[in-house]
Structure formats: C-alpha cells, structure tokens
Amino acid sequence: MSSNEWPLWEVFIRSKQGLSHKHVGSLRAADAENAINNARDVYTRRSEGISIWVVESKLISASDPKEADSLFDPADTKIYRHPTFYEVPDGVLHM
C-alpha cells in the first residue's frame, strides 16, 4: 500500500428486519469514524440499516476453503452438538 492510499474497510449492516449484521461491501477511508460515515452514505441511502460495523480488511482472518474437510469434519462425529435432540418451545422466535 502506498503512503497516500487509505486502508480498505469491510462494511457490515444490520437491517431493520434482521438480527445479524451482513457483509455489504468494502470502501476506503482514513479511519474508522470516516469509514462508518462513508458506509452510512453509500450502503444505507434508503434507511436500510439500524447498525453499521466496519473492520479494517487487514485485520480479518479467514479459513482456507480448500481445508474445509479437515476443519469441519470432526463435527460430524459429535451428534450431541446438533440440535436434533431438542424441541423448541412454540413461543421462541429466534434460536
């Protein structure tokens, strides 16, 4: 990155209908405060969101999709981790 290039930020928005933040895109900004303001202007022009998260891209770590088998296979042998043994009460909306 050159000295005159702003860092890249990943933008996550929580909509009025949803419970979790969703990745909506990326933008460049000098700092977190400017990234939030720019994200508001770019990604919530029609009042789509109630919360904005921004994370500098270089701080995100991710697993390699090629290694998914070794990373996720052990969960298949632990059936007690799957919610098939539990009944969700009728009044519970978000579980």
Backbone bond lengths (Angstrom), bond angles and torsions (degrees), N, CA, C in turn:
res aa  C-N    CA-C-N  psi(-1)  N-CA   C-N-CA  omega(-1)  CA-C   N-CA-C  phi
1 M - - - 1.458 - - 1.526 108.05 -
2 S 1.298 115.81 131.20 1.458 119.40 178.23 1.524 110.02 -75.01
3 S 1.315 116.10 161.69 1.462 120.35 -175.27 1.529 113.06 -67.97
4 N 1.327 118.11 -19.83 1.466 119.90 -179.44 1.531 112.73 -100.87
5 E 1.326 118.05 11.59 1.466 121.75 -179.72 1.524 109.78 -104.47
6 W 1.313 116.85 127.94 1.466 121.84 178.88 1.516 110.21 -71.35
7 P 1.339 116.75 152.56 1.470 119.19 178.39 1.531 112.15 -69.04
8 L 1.317 114.99 156.98 1.457 122.67 178.93 1.522 108.81 -88.95
9 W 1.336 117.38 135.08 1.465 124.12 -179.47 1.519 108.96 -120.78
10 E 1.331 116.60 139.66 1.462 122.41 173.41 1.524 107.32 -95.04
11 V 1.328 116.27 137.77 1.469 121.75 -173.66 1.529 109.78 -113.98
12 F 1.337 114.90 131.90 1.463 122.78 178.00 1.526 108.06 -124.62
13 I 1.330 116.80 132.27 1.465 122.76 -178.10 1.525 109.00 -121.17
14 R 1.326 115.87 137.13 1.468 120.53 170.51 1.512 106.72 -102.17
15 S 1.312 116.08 120.42 1.463 120.70 -177.69 1.513 110.30 -79.78
16 K 1.298 115.93 169.27 1.468 121.08 178.34 1.520 111.51 -64.89
17 Q 1.344 116.95 -32.07 1.454 120.38 -177.04 1.533 112.48 -85.12
18 G 1.317 117.28 -28.10 1.461 120.29 -170.90 1.507 114.96 -93.93
19 L 1.327 115.27 165.97 1.451 121.85 178.42 1.518 112.09 -101.85
20 S 1.333 117.72 -21.86 1.454 120.27 -176.15 1.529 110.83 -117.80
21 H 1.310 114.85 156.98 1.458 120.76 176.43 1.526 109.12 -77.32
22 K 1.311 116.71 143.65 1.466 122.99 178.52 1.526 108.62 -120.26
23 H 1.330 115.12 141.19 1.464 119.45 176.77 1.525 108.34 -70.81
24 V 1.331 116.01 127.54 1.462 120.07 -177.77 1.518 112.90 -116.50
25 G 1.324 118.02 -13.98 1.452 119.47 179.07 1.516 112.92 156.92
26 S 1.317 114.56 -167.69 1.459 121.98 -177.22 1.518 109.23 -131.85
27 L 1.318 115.03 158.22 1.461 120.20 174.54 1.526 108.98 -156.91
28 R 1.314 115.76 165.62 1.458 120.96 177.17 1.521 108.86 -107.05
29 A 1.338 115.52 137.48 1.464 121.14 179.27 1.528 108.30 -154.39
30 A 1.321 115.16 157.19 1.461 120.78 -177.64 1.524 112.32 -70.24
31 D 1.348 117.58 -34.84 1.459 121.32 -178.27 1.530 109.36 -154.34
32 A 1.340 115.98 178.64 1.472 120.59 -175.42 1.524 111.94 -63.71
33 E 1.319 117.24 -41.08 1.468 119.68 -179.33 1.527 111.37 -62.17
34 N 1.325 116.88 -44.69 1.468 120.15 177.04 1.522 111.14 -66.43
35 A 1.335 117.03 -35.06 1.466 120.02 178.67 1.526 110.85 -63.84
36 I 1.339 117.11 -41.61 1.470 120.35 177.74 1.520 110.65 -64.52
37 N 1.315 117.00 -45.07 1.475 120.11 179.58 1.523 111.17 -63.15
38 N 1.320 117.15 -43.17 1.465 120.37 178.60 1.522 111.15 -66.58
39 A 1.329 116.90 -38.98 1.467 120.58 178.48 1.519 110.36 -63.34
40 R 1.323 116.77 -40.90 1.469 120.41 177.11 1.521 109.96 -58.83
41 D 1.330 116.60 -45.89 1.462 120.64 -178.02 1.528 112.97 -67.58
42 V 1.337 116.65 -36.81 1.459 120.48 -175.16 1.527 113.04 -86.63
43 Y 1.341 117.63 -42.36 1.459 120.97 -169.19 1.524 115.06 -106.21
44 T 1.327 119.27 -5.24 1.476 119.61 179.40 1.528 110.81 -130.93
45 R 1.303 116.90 40.98 1.473 121.01 -177.77 1.520 112.98 -64.68
46 R 1.319 117.34 -24.28 1.468 120.59 -177.83 1.526 110.87 -112.38
47 S 1.315 116.99 30.49 1.473 123.07 179.48 1.524 112.41 58.28
48 E 1.346 116.46 40.45 1.465 120.31 -178.25 1.525 113.31 -74.89
49 G 1.312 118.39 -21.29 1.455 118.71 -170.90 1.509 114.62 -122.63
50 I 1.349 113.62 162.52 1.459 119.58 173.56 1.526 111.35 -121.50
51 S 1.353 116.79 -6.69 1.459 120.97 179.46 1.524 109.23 -154.07
52 I 1.327 116.15 141.84 1.463 122.24 179.34 1.523 108.49 -125.69
53 W 1.330 115.61 132.26 1.459 121.57 169.41 1.519 107.24 -114.98
54 V 1.318 117.33 140.65 1.463 122.01 170.29 1.522 107.81 -128.17
55 V 1.319 115.57 138.92 1.459 122.04 179.72 1.520 107.47 -134.44
56 E 1.317 115.67 129.15 1.458 118.32 177.62 1.531 108.18 -63.44
57 S 1.316 116.35 128.91 1.469 122.17 -172.31 1.519 112.95 -55.39
58 K 1.314 116.89 -36.76 1.468 119.29 -176.37 1.535 111.91 -68.02
59 L 1.327 118.59 -13.88 1.458 122.10 -179.36 1.523 113.32 -91.82
60 I 1.328 117.82 -3.92 1.462 121.74 -178.53 1.518 109.48 -89.84
61 S 1.326 115.61 131.09 1.464 122.08 174.41 1.516 107.72 -112.54
62 A 1.314 116.22 142.76 1.460 120.08 -177.93 1.521 110.17 -140.26
63 S 1.322 115.92 152.91 1.459 120.34 175.39 1.525 109.04 -77.50
64 D 1.311 115.59 158.68 1.454 122.08 178.74 1.529 108.59 -88.35
65 P 1.337 118.82 122.43 1.469 120.31 -179.78 1.528 113.31 -56.19
66 K 1.329 117.91 -26.38 1.466 120.83 178.57 1.522 111.90 -67.77
67 E 1.330 116.83 -20.65 1.460 121.24 -178.69 1.535 112.17 -102.25
68 A 1.324 116.97 17.05 1.463 120.97 -176.80 1.524 112.23 -61.19
69 D 1.335 118.05 -38.32 1.470 120.20 -178.58 1.515 111.33 -59.27
70 S 1.312 117.66 -49.55 1.466 120.08 -177.57 1.520 111.76 -72.10
71 L 1.321 117.00 -26.77 1.459 120.36 -177.92 1.525 112.20 -80.07
72 F 1.337 117.46 -38.68 1.461 120.86 -172.78 1.525 115.11 -106.73
73 D 1.316 119.12 -16.02 1.463 121.22 -179.35 1.521 114.16 -58.41
74 P 1.320 120.42 -40.42 1.468 118.57 -178.29 1.530 113.92 -56.93
75 A 1.300 119.38 -25.09 1.465 121.53 -179.60 1.528 112.03 -68.29
76 D 1.325 117.58 -25.40 1.467 120.51 -178.72 1.528 112.08 -66.53
77 T 1.309 118.11 -25.39 1.454 120.89 -178.36 1.525 112.28 -89.86
78 K 1.299 118.00 0.39 1.473 122.27 -178.54 1.524 108.74 -114.84
79 I 1.331 115.68 74.38 1.462 119.67 -173.92 1.521 113.02 -63.78
80 Y 1.337 116.59 -21.30 1.463 118.71 178.91 1.524 111.80 -67.01
81 R 1.304 118.21 -13.00 1.466 121.29 177.77 1.527 112.54 -84.82
82 H 1.313 115.80 -12.49 1.466 120.00 179.69 1.529 108.88 -89.53
83 P 1.312 118.45 136.91 1.469 120.89 -174.58 1.523 114.45 -79.35
84 T 1.323 117.97 29.36 1.464 120.11 -178.44 1.517 112.65 -79.68
85 F 1.335 118.35 -12.87 1.456 121.99 -177.66 1.527 112.52 -93.44
86 Y 1.313 116.84 -1.06 1.455 120.78 -173.79 1.518 110.37 -116.52
87 E 1.325 115.07 143.96 1.457 120.11 173.78 1.518 108.14 -102.86
88 V 1.316 116.05 130.99 1.456 121.09 179.74 1.522 108.60 -87.04
89 P 1.318 118.10 125.17 1.466 120.52 178.98 1.529 111.10 -59.98
90 D 1.316 117.08 151.54 1.464 122.34 -176.02 1.523 112.95 -59.51
91 G 1.320 118.75 -35.37 1.464 121.28 -176.01 1.519 114.85 -78.17
92 V 1.337 118.64 -7.45 1.465 121.25 -177.51 1.527 108.90 -84.23
93 L 1.326 116.49 120.24 1.465 121.02 -176.54 1.525 112.88 -95.02
94 H 1.330 117.60 -38.72 1.470 120.79 -173.93 1.528 109.97 -126.84
95 M 1.318 115.34 102.52 1.461 118.91 177.82 1.499 109.23 -136.23
